[in-house]
Amino acid sequence: MTLRQLRKTAREAAYWRDAYLNIGIHRLGAVTRELKSNPKAGDLAQKACGAAAAAAELTLGYRVFNVQLLAAAALCNGNIIEMNTGEGKTLTAVMPAYFHAVKGDFVHIATANEYLAERDYNWMLPAYEALGVTAGLTLAGHECEKKQRAYRCDVLYATATELGFDYLRDGIVTDISQRVQRGLYRAIVDEADSILLDEATTPMILSSSGETGVLNCAQADTLVRYLKPRHYASFDEDAEIDGETADYIVDEKKKAVFICPEGVRKAQAYYRIFNLFSPENAETYHRVIQAMRAYGLMRQDIDYIVLDGRVRIVDRHTGRVMEGRRFSEGLHQAIEAKERAEIHPESDALATITYQGFFKGYRGVSGMTGTAWTARRELEGTFGAAVRRIPPNRPCIRIDREDVLCSCRQDKLEKLTKKAQNEYKSGRPVLIGTPSVEMSEEVSALLHRERVPHSVLNAKLHAEEAAIIKQAGKSGAVTVATNMAGRGTDILLGAGGAGESGRIRALGGLLVLGAERHHSGRVDEQLSGRAGRQGDPGESIFFIAPDDEVYRLHGGGAAKFSPRAFRRAQDSAEASAAAQRKRALEEDTVIQRQRKQILEFRERALTRQDLDGLAKDLIKRQILRLQKEYLPGAAPSEQEIRELERECAGLFGVRYAAGPRFDTAKELGGIYGDLALFAYEERAKLFGGEWEQARSMLLLHCIDRGWRNHLYALEELKKNRPLAEKGAASPANVFIKNSYRIYSETCAWIEQEYLFQLFHAKPS
């Protein structure tokens, strides 16, 4: 749909909004019934958006702006919209959600955190109730029955993470009645660029408790604690390290570590082994490398925090703690060892999916964010959703100043603190955005030194974030916060009435000071966008220095430090991140294709669909496999016959000891096939009424165990990827080829293990 058509839809929706306002709140339920009776009507979007807008005004007292109707029309059409901060995305989402609900689709509104999910649900519930559609909420920790009730609603509010984990949990239930979701129909993603792009490379992993790795991690930590690293912004793996005394190299741009010859010598002496790189020492080598990554690449108060004695991941894009998430491949344990925290046993992955992979599973995805335009090609290419820019209801008059050039980090923080101090004295509210917990605490210390009262919002204080942000627009308020993307709470100028608000406007409105530009310009735009909402005045200034991380890692080759050189470095960082997301999506797409096939197999076990026919087909398939493997020729030898007998006895528990020898492999295979089928029928008699349930549970057990081993094998494949892919024309193709080889082996193992269990399990 073109922009012209969307504008026409919005104008017609405005007409229906006013018409439905006139009929009153008590007749909106009848409107819903009428719309549901003709879900393919050509004017459904216009009427649905108009009815939802009327319901919002009648129940909540909010007049829906025409630009919000334009945004709603775009969302109904499956677009991702860019709306400025404070333009009312929460209210806008109600209209497309209602539109899809009357069409008969279940709608999931995915938010960035539980506070927003719960707030938006409670806030918008009266509008849904007036319209006669059901709305639900699901949060982490809700019991199965409560989740099932929520998922039965027309519209569901939840975090993107909880939706993903519910999807993964549904894939491992052993009783179909334990499932909570009813399929993936329509998703409306709030903070779409943050969830669909910035978090795209961090998978959701559903794990079981394990018992391995604790001792190995502690040993590796003891070694690496005393090794000498050498840091490079970017390191050429093939370069000679002449005259270096480092034990390992840290490549910060590639987020990789490389062990040096001296480090290898020390490791071999420490572990008392001859060759660190031999296959039997693969686990030791992996633990050492992960310990090096923990010390060389992972920084406390930037990548993670230690809270209540536990290592918790910090989302570098939003500054929030990522609850329930752990670094994979043993890295989390290595960090726990480094920080002297309790080392939790390594878990076995039961299921995994990326945010991109999960949301691509919906029949339709749309989204809302303050910053999507610069990433429109990637979003369109990945999700097939056009990105639309929605104009503000009132023109944005915020002033975005040129970056302030500083000589170094310390100089930058001093200038930023001085600017904040001066503005505080004038009574103007100031919001200082920092890229990490570490820097927020540095800025806070400097403000304390200058006796500037302020509030701090970071991953250690995330529970108070809404209350802190609400106060950030008061006269004289100074707020220090980590990345602002997805905060979801408006900053209103003044809190003491029109007089205070007017004084703040006269001072220029909210001043946003960026302590550092981020790897993604979209995050900078989110921070700037906190000022100038709904036509308010505002101002943003960023302070940059040559030792800022994005410039240090991606600004190589610049002859002179300047704002233009910094922007080029940021462009390079964004291109690198996009390439990583593309690779992660390619790998996840392969895994999800395999998982889909496994789930179809698993569904047969859950629903007990023709398990008898399945078992007999597998018996025949295994007989053919054994025949091809052990009887390659037309006339089998005595040795080949004995090997076939041994395999059939082990798998099926049958042995052909009497009667004449058969001349051909086909005849011998046929007789063993008949024996196996006869033995199978005897097993059915032995189990009696338990046979149906036994077959189902045995198959589920084998599928889940096989898939768990498959995921472990894929993790091992990723660990060894640098060696396997060195010199490869396409690293992605190498992974795909190897993963499908492993998948074929997994499927073969599941089939054989299931048959073995069928023929050897004992009745209860």
C-alpha positions in Angstrom: 0.0 0.0 0.0 1.4 3.4 -1.0 1.7 6.4 1.4 -1.1 8.1 -0.5 -3.4 5.1 0.1 -2.4 5.0 3.8 -3.3 8.6 4.1 -6.7 8.0 2.5 -7.3 5.1 5.0 -6.4 7.4 7.9 -8.8 10.1 6.7 -11.6 7.6 6.4 -10.7 6.2 9.9 -11.0 9.7 11.2 -14.5 9.9 9.8 -15.5 6.6 11.4 -13.9 7.7 14.7 -16.2 10.7 14.9 -19.2 8.7 13.8 -18.7 6.0 16.5 -18.1 8.7 19.1 -21.7 9.9 18.4 -23.2 6.5 19.0 -21.8 6.2 22.5 -19.7 3.7 24.4 -22.5 1.1 25.0 -23.0 0.4 21.3 -19.3 -0.3 20.5 -19.8 -4.0 21.2 -22.4 -4.1 18.5 -19.9 -2.5 16.1 -17.4 -5.3 16.9 -20.0 -8.0 16.2 -20.8 -6.3 12.9 -17.1 -6.0 11.8 -16.5 -9.7 12.8 -19.4 -10.8 10.6 -17.6 -9.5 7.5 -13.8 -9.8 8.1 -13.0 -9.5 4.4 -14.7 -6.1 3.9 -12.7 -3.6 2.0 -13.2 -0.9 4.6 -12.5 -3.0 7.6 -9.2 -1.2 8.5 -10.9 2.2 8.4 -13.9 1.1 10.5 -11.7 -0.9 13.0 -9.2 2.0 13.5 -12.1 4.4 13.9 -13.9 2.3 16.4 -10.8 1.7 18.5 -10.0 5.4 18.4 -13.5 6.2 19.6 -13.2 3.6 22.4 -9.9 5.2 23.6 -11.5 8.6 23.7 -14.6 7.5 25.5 -12.9 5.3 28.1 -9.4 6.8 28.5 -10.1 10.4 27.6 -7.4 10.5 24.9 -8.1 12.1 21.5 -6.4 10.0 18.8 -4.4 12.3 16.5 -4.7 12.0 12.8 -1.0 11.1 12.6 -1.7 8.2 15.0 -4.5 7.0 12.6 -1.9 7.2 9.8 0.5 5.1 11.9 -2.3 2.6 12.7 -3.1 2.3 9.0 0.5 1.4 8.3 0.6 -1.1 11.1 -2.6 -2.7 9.8 -0.8 -3.1 6.5 2.1 -4.9 8.1 4.6 -2.0 8.1 7.2 -1.0 10.7 6.6 2.6 11.7 9.0 5.3 13.0 7.3 7.6 15.4 9.0 10.2 17.5 9.2 9.7 21.3 6.0 10.9 23.0 3.8 10.6 20.0 1.6 7.9 21.6 2.8 4.5 20.3 1.0 2.7 23.1 -2.3 4.1 22.1 -1.6 3.6 18.4 -1.0 -0.1 18.9 -4.6 -0.6 20.1 -6.0 0.2 16.6 -4.2 -2.4 14.5 -4.5 -4.9 17.4 -8.3 -4.5 17.3 -8.3 -4.7 13.5 -6.5 -8.1 13.5 -8.7 -9.3 16.3 -12.0 -8.6 14.4 -10.4 -10.4 11.4 -10.0 -13.5 13.6 -6.3 -13.4 14.2 -4.7 -13.6 17.7 -2.5 -10.6 18.3 0.7 -10.5 20.4 1.9 -7.1 21.4 5.6 -7.6 22.3 7.3 -5.1 24.6 10.8 -4.5 25.7 10.3 -5.3 29.4 7.7 -6.5 31.9 7.0 -3.0 33.3 5.9 -1.8 29.9 3.8 -4.9 29.2 1.9 -4.7 32.5 1.6 -0.9 32.3 0.3 -0.9 28.7 -2.1 -3.8 29.3 -3.7 -2.1 32.4 -3.7 1.3 30.7 -5.5 0.1 27.5 -7.8 -2.6 29.0 -10.8 -0.3 29.3 -10.8 0.4 25.6 -10.7 -3.3 24.7 -13.5 -4.0 27.1 -15.7 -1.3 25.6 -15.1 -2.8 22.2 -16.0 -6.3 23.4 -12.6 -8.0 22.6 -10.6 -9.8 25.2 -7.1 -8.7 26.2 -4.6 -10.6 28.3 -1.2 -10.3 30.0 1.5 -12.9 30.5 4.6 -12.5 32.5 7.5 -14.6 33.6 6.5 -16.8 36.5 2.8 -17.1 35.6 1.5 -20.6 36.0 0.5 -22.7 33.0 -3.3 -22.2 33.5 -2.9 -18.5 33.8 -0.8 -18.4 30.7 -3.3 -20.5 28.8 -6.1 -18.0 29.7 -4.0 -15.1 28.6 -3.1 -16.7 25.3 -6.8 -17.5 24.6 -7.5 -13.7 24.5 -7.8 -11.8 21.3 -5.0 -9.5 22.2 -2.0 -10.4 24.4 0.6 -8.2 26.0 3.9 -9.8 26.9 7.6 -9.2 26.6 9.3 -10.4 23.4 11.5 -12.7 25.6 8.5 -14.3 27.4 6.7 -14.9 24.0 9.9 -16.6 22.7 10.4 -18.8 25.8 6.8 -19.8 25.9 7.2 -20.9 22.2 10.3 -22.9 23.1 8.6 -24.5 26.2 5.6 -25.5 24.1 8.1 -27.4 21.9 9.2 -29.7 24.8 6.0 -30.5 26.6 5.2 -34.1 27.2 1.5 -33.6 27.4 -0.4 -31.6 24.8 -2.6 -30.1 27.5 0.5 -28.2 28.9 0.8 -26.0 25.8 0.0 -22.4 26.3 0.2 -20.8 22.8 -2.3 -21.3 20.0 0.0 -20.5 17.1 1.9 -17.4 15.9 -0.6 -15.2 14.0 0.1 -11.5 14.3 2.8 -9.6 16.2 3.1 -5.9 16.9 6.6 -5.3 18.2 7.3 -2.2 20.3 10.8 -0.8 20.1 11.1 -2.9 17.0 14.6 -2.0 16.0 15.9 -2.8 19.5 14.3 -6.2 19.6 14.5 -7.3 16.0 18.0 -5.9 15.3 20.0 -4.9 18.4 19.2 -8.2 20.3 19.2 -10.3 17.1 22.5 -12.1 17.8 21.7 -13.0 21.4 19.7 -16.3 21.3 17.0 -17.3 23.7 18.2 -20.7 25.1 15.9 -23.0 27.1 18.2 -25.0 29.3 18.1 -27.9 31.7 20.3 -28.2 34.8 23.7 -29.8 34.2 26.6 -30.9 36.3 29.7 -30.3 34.3 32.3 -27.6 33.8 32.7 -26.1 37.3 36.1 -27.6 38.1 37.4 -27.1 34.5 36.5 -23.4 34.6 38.2 -22.9 38.0 41.4 -24.5 36.7 41.4 -22.5 33.5 40.8 -19.3 35.5 43.8 -20.0 37.7 46.0 -20.3 34.7 44.7 -17.3 32.7 44.7 -15.0 35.8 48.5 -15.0 35.5 48.9 -14.9 31.7 49.9 -11.6 30.0 47.4 -10.3 27.4 48.2 -7.8 24.6 45.2 -5.7 23.4 44.7 -4.7 19.8 41.8 -2.6 18.4 42.1 -4.9 15.3 44.5 -7.7 14.9 45.7 -9.5 11.8 45.7 -13.3 12.6 48.4 -14.0 10.0 50.8 -11.3 11.2 54.0 -12.2 12.8 54.3 -11.3 16.5 58.0 -10.4 16.5 59.5 -9.6 19.8 56.2 -9.8 21.7 56.2 -11.4 25.2 52.4 -11.6 25.4 50.7 -15.0 26.2 47.6 -14.2 24.3 46.2 -11.5 21.9 42.9 -9.7 22.4 41.2 -8.5 19.2 38.6 -6.1 20.5 36.9 -5.3 17.1 36.4 -9.0 16.3 35.6 -9.9 19.9 38.2 -12.7 19.6 41.3 -14.0 21.4 44.3 -15.8 20.0 46.7 -17.8 22.2 50.5 -17.1 21.5 53.3 -19.7 21.5 54.4 -18.6 25.0 50.8 -19.0 26.2 50.7 -22.5 24.7 53.9 -23.4 26.4 52.6 -22.2 29.8 49.3 -24.0 29.4 50.9 -27.3 28.5 53.2 -27.0 31.5 50.3 -26.1 33.8 48.0 -29.0 32.6 51.0 -31.3 32.2 50.1 -32.2 28.6 52.1 -32.6 25.5 49.9 -31.0 22.9 47.2 -28.4 23.8 45.6 -28.8 20.4 45.2 -32.6 20.3 41.6 -33.9 20.1 41.7 -35.3 23.6 42.5 -31.8 25.0 39.8 -30.0 23.0 37.7 -29.4 26.2 40.8 -28.0 28.0 41.6 -25.7 25.1 38.1 -24.4 24.9 38.0 -23.6 28.7 41.3 -21.7 28.4 40.1 -19.7 25.4 36.8 -18.8 27.2 38.8 -17.7 30.3 40.9 -15.5 28.0 37.7 -14.0 26.6 36.4 -13.4 30.1 39.5 -11.5 31.1 40.3 -9.8 27.7 36.9 -8.9 26.3 34.2 -9.0 29.0 34.1 -5.9 31.3 32.3 -5.6 34.5 29.6 -2.8 34.5 29.7 -2.7 30.7 29.0 -6.3 29.5 27.7 -7.6 32.9 27.3 -6.6 36.5 27.7 -8.6 39.7 24.6 -8.2 41.8 23.7 -10.2 44.9 26.7 -12.4 44.2 25.5 -13.4 40.7 26.8 -12.4 37.3 24.0 -10.8 35.3 24.2 -9.8 31.6 23.7 -6.2 30.7 22.1 -5.4 27.4 24.6 -2.9 25.9 21.8 -1.4 23.8 19.3 -0.6 26.6 21.4 -0.7 29.8 19.0 -3.3 31.3 19.8 -6.5 33.1 18.8 -9.4 30.8 17.0 -11.5 33.4 17.3 -15.3 33.1 19.9 -15.1 30.3 23.5 -16.5 30.4 26.4 -16.2 28.1 26.7 -19.5 26.1 29.5 -22.0 25.4 30.8 -21.8 29.0 31.7 -18.0 28.8 29.3 -17.2 31.7 31.0 -19.7 33.9 34.4 -18.3 33.0 33.2 -14.8 34.0 31.8 -16.3 37.3 35.3 -17.8 38.0 36.9 -14.4 37.1 34.7 -12.5 39.5 35.0 -15.1 42.3 31.3 -15.7 42.2 29.6 -19.1 42.6 30.2 -21.1 39.4 26.9 -22.5 38.3 27.0 -25.9 36.4 26.9 -25.7 32.7 23.4 -26.3 31.4 22.2 -28.5 28.4 20.3 -26.5 25.8 16.9 -28.0 25.2 15.8 -25.5 22.6 17.1 -22.3 21.2 16.0 -19.5 18.8 17.0 -15.9 18.0 14.5 -13.0 18.2 14.7 -12.7 14.4 14.0 -16.4 13.9 11.1 -16.3 16.4 9.3 -13.3 14.9 9.8 -14.6 11.4 7.6 -17.5 12.5 4.6 -15.2 12.7 2.2 -15.0 9.8 2.6 -11.2 10.0 4.9 -8.8 11.9 4.6 -5.1 12.2 6.4 -2.8 14.6 6.9 0.6 16.2 10.0 2.5 17.2 11.5 5.9 17.3 14.4 4.9 15.1 13.9 2.5 12.1 14.5 4.6 9.0 18.3 4.2 8.9 17.9 0.4 9.2 14.9 0.2 6.8 16.8 -1.9 4.2 17.8 -4.5 6.7 14.3 -4.6 8.3 12.6 -4.9 4.9 15.1 -7.6 3.7 14.7 -9.7 6.9 10.9 -9.3 7.6 9.5 -8.1 4.3 8.0 -5.2 6.2 8.2 -1.7 4.7 9.4 1.0 7.0 7.2 4.2 7.2 8.1 7.5 8.8 5.1 9.0 10.6 5.3 12.9 10.9 4.9 14.2 14.5 1.6 15.7 15.6 3.4 18.9 16.2 6.7 19.9 14.5 9.8 18.9 16.3 11.8 22.0 17.3 14.6 20.2 19.2 18.0 21.6 18.4 20.7 18.9 17.8 24.1 20.6 18.3 27.4 19.7 16.7 29.4 17.1 18.6 31.9 18.6 21.2 35.4 17.4 20.4 37.5 16.4 23.4 41.1 15.3 23.7 40.4 12.1 25.8 37.9 10.4 28.0 38.7 12.4 31.1 38.6 15.7 29.3 35.2 14.7 27.9 33.7 13.8 31.3 35.0 17.1 32.8 33.5 19.2 30.0 30.2 17.3 30.2 30.0 17.7 34.0 30.7 21.4 33.7 27.9 21.8 31.2 25.5 19.9 33.4 26.5 22.0 36.4 25.9 25.3 34.6 22.5 24.2 33.3 21.5 22.9 36.8 22.2 26.3 38.3 19.8 27.9 35.7 17.1 25.4 36.7 17.0 23.6 33.3 16.5 19.8 33.5 19.4 17.8 32.2 19.4 14.1 31.0 22.9 12.6 30.7 23.0 9.4 28.6 26.0 7.0 29.1 26.8 3.8 27.2 27.6 1.7 30.3 27.0 1.3 34.0 30.7 2.1 34.5 30.5 5.5 32.8 27.2 6.4 34.6 29.0 5.9 37.9 32.0 7.9 36.8 29.7 10.8 35.8 27.8 10.5 39.0 31.1 10.7 41.0 32.1 13.9 39.1 28.6 15.4 39.8 29.0 14.6 43.5 32.3 16.3 43.4 30.7 19.5 42.0 27.8 19.1 44.5 25.2 18.7 41.8 22.1 16.7 43.1 21.2 14.0 40.6 19.5 10.7 40.1 21.2 7.6 38.5 19.4 5.1 36.4 21.4 2.0 35.3 21.2 -1.8 35.3 21.8 -1.9 39.0 18.7 0.4 39.6 16.4 -0.7 36.8 13.4 -1.3 39.1 13.1 2.4 39.8 13.5 3.5 36.2 9.9 4.7 35.5 9.8 6.8 38.6 13.2 8.3 37.9 12.4 9.1 34.3 9.1 10.7 35.2 11.0 13.2 37.4 13.6 14.0 34.7 11.7 16.9 33.3 11.4 18.9 36.6 13.1 22.2 37.1 16.7 21.6 38.1 16.5 17.8 37.7 19.8 16.1 36.6 19.4 12.5 35.6 22.2 10.1 34.6 21.1 7.1 32.7 22.5 4.3 30.6 21.1 3.8 27.1 17.6 5.1 26.8 16.3 2.9 24.0 13.0 1.3 25.0 12.5 3.2 28.3 8.9 3.8 27.2 8.1 6.5 29.8 7.6 10.1 28.6 9.6 13.0 30.1 7.1 15.8 30.8 8.5 19.3 31.2 7.8 20.7 34.6 5.9 19.1 37.5 4.7 22.2 39.4 2.1 23.4 36.9 2.0 25.7 33.9 4.3 28.2 35.5 7.2 25.8 36.0 6.6 24.3 32.6 6.7 27.7 31.0 10.0 28.6 32.7 11.6 25.4 31.5 10.5 26.1 28.0 12.0 29.5 28.2 15.3 27.9 29.2 15.2 25.7 26.1 13.5 22.6 27.4 15.1 19.4 28.3 18.9 19.2 27.6 20.2 15.8 26.6 23.9 15.3 27.0 25.4 12.2 25.4 28.6 11.1 27.2 29.6 9.0 24.2 28.2 8.1 20.8 27.2 4.4 20.5 28.0 1.7 18.0 24.6 2.3 16.4 23.4 5.8 15.4 19.9 4.6 16.1 20.7 4.4 19.9 22.0 8.0 19.7 18.7 9.1 18.0 16.7 7.4 20.8 18.6 9.4 23.4 18.3 12.7 21.5 14.6 11.9 21.0 13.9 12.1 24.8 13.9 15.9 24.3 11.4 17.8 22.1 8.4 15.6 22.5 5.0 16.9 21.2 6.5 20.2 20.0 8.3 20.9 23.2 11.7 22.8 22.9 14.7 20.7 23.6 18.4 20.3 22.8 20.9 17.5 22.5 24.7 17.6 22.6 27.1 14.7 22.3 30.7 14.7 23.6 33.2 12.6 21.7 36.9 11.7 22.1 39.4 9.6 20.1 39.6 7.0 22.8 35.8 6.3 22.6 35.2 2.6 21.9 33.5 3.0 18.6 36.2 5.3 17.2 39.1 3.3 18.7 37.8 0.0 17.1 36.4 1.3 13.9 38.1 4.6 13.1 41.4 3.2 11.8 42.8 5.1 8.9 41.4 8.5 9.7 44.1 11.1 9.2 42.5 13.5 11.7 39.9 13.1 14.5 36.8 15.0 13.6 33.0 14.6 13.7 33.1 13.4 10.1 35.7 10.8 10.9 33.7 9.7 13.9 30.6 9.2 11.7 32.5 7.1 9.3 33.7 4.9 12.3 30.1 4.6 13.4 29.0 3.6 9.9 31.7 0.9 9.9 30.5 -0.3 13.3 26.9 -0.5 12.1 28.0 -2.4 8.9 29.9 -4.9 11.1 26.9 -5.4 13.4 24.6 -5.9 10.3 27.0 -8.6 9.0 27.0 -10.4 12.3 23.2 -10.3 12.4 23.0 -11.6 8.8 25.3 -14.5 9.8 23.4 -15.2 13.0 20.1 -15.3 11.0 21.5 -17.6 8.4 22.6 -20.0 11.1 19.4 -19.8 13.0 17.3 -20.3 9.8 19.1 -23.6 9.3 18.5 -24.7 12.9 14.8 -23.7 12.8 14.2 -25.6 9.6 15.7 -28.7 11.4 13.7 -27.9 14.5 10.5 -27.7 12.5 11.0 -31.2 11.1 11.8 -32.5 14.6 8.6 -30.8 16.0 6.5 -32.4 13.3 7.9 -35.8 14.3 7.4 -34.9 18.0 3.8 -33.9 17.3 3.1 -37.4 16.0 4.4 -38.8 19.3 2.3 -36.3 21.4 -0.9 -37.0 19.5 -0.2 -40.7 19.2 -0.9 -40.5 15.5 -0.5 -44.0 13.9 2.4 -44.9 16.1 1.9 -48.5 15.0 2.5 -47.6 11.3 5.5 -45.5 12.3 7.2 -48.3 14.2 6.7 -50.8 11.3 8.0 -48.3 8.8 11.1 -47.7 10.9 11.6 -51.5 11.3 11.6 -51.9 7.5 13.9 -48.9 7.0 16.4 -50.2 9.5 16.4 -53.7 7.9 17.1 -52.1 4.6 19.9 -50.0 6.1 21.5 -53.1 7.8 21.1 -55.1 4.6 23.0 -52.4 2.6 25.6 -52.0 5.2 26.4 -55.6 6.0 25.4 -57.4 2.8 26.8 -55.2 0.0 27.0 -58.1 -2.5 24.2 -60.2 -4.0 25.5 -63.4 -2.4 26.5 -62.8 1.2 29.5 -64.5 2.8 29.3 -66.4 6.2 31.2 -63.4 7.8 28.7 -60.9 6.5 25.7 -63.1 7.6 27.2 -63.3 11.2 27.6 -59.5 11.4 24.0 -59.0 10.3 22.8 -61.5 12.8 24.7 -59.7 15.6 23.3 -56.3 14.7 19.7 -57.6 14.4 20.1 -59.4 17.8 21.3 -56.2 19.4 18.7 -53.9 17.9 15.6 -56.1 17.7 16.5 -58.9 20.1 15.8 -61.5 17.3 18.1 -64.3 15.9 17.6 -66.6 13.0 19.3 -69.8 14.1 17.4 -72.5 12.3 16.5 -73.4 8.7 18.5 -73.3 5.5 20.9 -70.5 4.6 19.6 -68.1 1.9 21.5 -67.4 -1.2 20.7 -63.7 -1.6 21.0 -60.7 0.6 17.4 -59.7 -0.3 16.0 -63.1 1.0 18.0 -62.8 4.2 16.9 -59.2 4.8 13.3 -60.3 4.2 13.4 -63.1 6.8 14.9 -60.7 9.4 12.3 -58.1 8.6 9.5 -60.7 9.2 11.2 -61.8 12.5 11.4 -58.2 13.7 7.8 -57.4 12.8 6.7 -60.6 14.6 8.8 -59.7 17.7 7.2 -56.2 17.6 3.7 -57.7 17.7 4.7 -59.9 20.6 5.9 -56.7 22.5 2.5 -55.2 22.0 0.9 -58.2 23.6 3.4 -58.1 26.5 2.6 -54.4 27.3 -1.1 -54.8 26.8 -3.0 -51.6 27.5 0.2 -49.7 28.3 1.6 -50.1 24.8 0.1 -46.9 23.3 1.4 -44.7 26.1 4.7 -46.5 26.3 5.4 -46.0 22.6 4.5 -42.3 22.8 6.7 -41.6 25.9 9.6 -43.6 24.5 9.5 -41.7 21.2 9.3 -38.3 23.0 12.3 -39.3 25.2 14.4 -40.3 22.2 13.5 -37.2 20.2 14.3 -34.8 23.0 17.5 -36.6 23.9 18.5 -36.6 20.2 17.7 -32.9 19.8 19.6 -32.0 22.9 22.7 -33.8 21.6 22.2 -32.2 18.3 22.3 -28.7 19.8 25.4 -29.6 21.7 27.0 -30.8 18.5 26.2 -27.5 16.8 27.7 -25.6 19.7 30.9 -27.7 19.3 30.8 -26.9 15.6 30.6 -23.2 16.3 33.5 -23.5 18.8 35.7 -25.1 16.1 34.5 -22.8 13.4 37.6 -20.6 13.1 39.7 -23.7 12.2 37.1 -25.3 9.9 36.4 -22.1 8.0 39.9 -20.8 7.5 40.3 -20.1 3.8 36.7 -21.1 3.1 35.0 -19.2 0.3 31.7 -19.0 2.3 31.8 -19.6 6.1 28.0 -19.7 6.1 28.0 -22.5 3.6 30.6 -24.4 5.7 28.3 -24.2 8.8 25.2 -25.2 6.7 26.9 -28.2 5.2 28.2 -29.5 8.5 25.0 -28.8 10.4 23.0 -30.8 7.9 25.5 -33.7 8.1 25.0 -33.6 11.9 21.3 -33.4 11.6 21.2 -36.5 9.4 23.2 -38.3 12.0 20.8 -37.1 14.7 17.7 -38.3 12.8 19.3 -41.7 12.3 20.2 -41.9 16.0 16.7 -41.1 17.1 15.2 -43.8 14.9 17.6 -46.4 16.0 17.4 -45.5 19.7 13.6 -45.5 19.5 13.5 -49.0 18.0 16.1 -50.2 20.6 13.9 -48.9 23.4 10.7 -50.4 21.9 12.3 -53.9 21.7 14.1 -53.7 25.1 11.9 -51.6 27.5 10.2 -53.4 30.3 6.5 -53.0 31.2 5.8 -51.1 34.4 
